[in-house]
Amino acid sequence: MDYLISWLRGESGEKPVDKYVNLIKLSVGTESVEDLQAWQRQRSKQIKDGKYYHITRMWPKREAEVLNGGSIYWVIKGEVLARQRVLGFDEKIGSDGIRRCGIVLDPEIVRVSPALRRPFQGWRYLDPADAPRDLRKGEKGDSALPSELDRALSEIGVI
């Protein structure tokens, strides 16, 4: 971790990262953005430092690019509905002694324009050009079809 901090400060002599990349992850068991918010608030109270974390097995190889302005986009019930800014990565050792990656998240959850996403395991990288746009406060997602119909058509491969 010290290497990363010195590298980000430009002390390593390497060229600094000039672009960013996002992460995308399924929010398993979550029914809505409000569920995600409630779960994260509860979880942050259980952790001694009070930070908002998502714990995962794998450490991103493109860590510097994510930390250069990236967010984690949350897929809820088959749709990308929200994002949170990634603030850092902390090493977390589980009760089983296994090293894990704690993705440190900004507590603010930003709603995004709904976008269908098929299930996948773990997390993936998401290029900024492919990321759904942020919704303005109070704005609803603008889908031409009701989300249930949109999802059903996607499942059978129509859209």
N, C-alpha and C positions, 0 to 999 in steps of 0.2 A: 504494500500500500504506500510506503514511503517513496518508492520509486515513482509511482503514479503521481503523487503530489509534486515531487520535484520535476517530473516531466511536464506536468501541466503548467508549472511556473516557468518553464523554459530553461531549466537548469541542466537538462540532459544533452543539449546541443542538437537535438533532433527538431525537425520542422513541426510546429504546433498544428493541431487538427483545425481545419478551416471549414468543416461541414459537420452536420449532425445526422443522427439516425434515431428513429423511435423504436420502441418495443411494442408488441401487441400480444395480449394474453387473454385467455378465457377466464371469466370470473365465475368459477364453478359454484353452483348452488345459489347464486344470486338471481333474484327475480326482477330487480329494478336498480336504478342508480341510487335510490334511497336506501335499499338494502346494502349496497356496497359502502355507502357513507356510514351507516350504522355499524356495520361489521368492523370497519377500519377504526372508528372512534373507540369501540369497545376494545379492540385489539391493542391500540396505542396505550390505553390505560393499564393493560396487563404487562407491558414491557417497561422496565425501570426507567429508560431514558425518554419515554413518551413519544418517540418518533413514530411516524407512519411507515411501516415496512411491509414488503411482500417478500416472503422467504421462498427461495427456489434452489434447486440442486446445482444448477449450472451457473457459472460466472461468465458474463458476456465477453467474447473475444474483442468486440468493438466497444469496449468500455469507454474509452476516451471520446468516441464519437457520440455516444449516448449522453455523456456528461457535458457535451458542448451545446446543449439546448434541447435534448430529446425528452420525450414523454413516453409513458406507458399508456397504450390505448386498451380499454376494457371491452371485451365482447361479452354481452349479457343476453342470454337466450337467443343466440344466433345473429345478433346485431352489434356492431361497434356503436356504443352509446356515449362513452365518456373517455376522458383522458386525465392523467395527472403528470405533472412535471417530475422527472427523475432528478433527485438532488444529490445522490451518491450511492455508493455500494459499500456495505459493511460486512465483514466476515462474521458469520454466526456459526457457533459450534453447537450442534444439537445434543440432546441428552444421550444420544447413541454414539457421540464422539465424532460424528461426520461433519466436515466443513461444508457450510452452505453459504449462499449469497443472499444478503439482506438488501433488497432494493429499497433505498430510502426515498419516500415519496413526499411531495408537497401535499399538505392536508387539503388544499383546494381541489375539488373535482370539477372539471370543466365539461359540460355536455357538448357533444358533437353531433353533426348531422348523421342520422342513422345510416349505417351501411351494412349490408348482409355479409356474413362471414361464416364459412363452413367450419365445423369443429376441427381442432388440431391439438396436439399434445405439446406441453411446455409453452415456451414463448417463441416468437419469431421477430425478426427485424422488420421494420416498416419504414419504407422510404418516405420522406416528407411529402413528395409529390403524390403519393398514393394515400395519404392520410385524409380522413374526412375533415371538413372545415368545422371550426368552433361555431356553436350557436350563440347568438346574442342573448343576454339575460331575458328570460321570458319567452324566447322564440321556441316554437315547436319544430320538430323535424319535418322536413318537407318531402314526403314520399307521395307519389301519384297514386299508390295503392295502399290499402290498409296493411299494417305490418304483418298480420296473420296470413293474408293472401300472398303478400310478397314472399314470406318465408316458405309457404307451401309450394309456390311456383319455383322457387330456387331449389327446394329439395327434389323436385322431379326433373330438374334440369332445363326448365323453360327459360329462366332468366339467370 
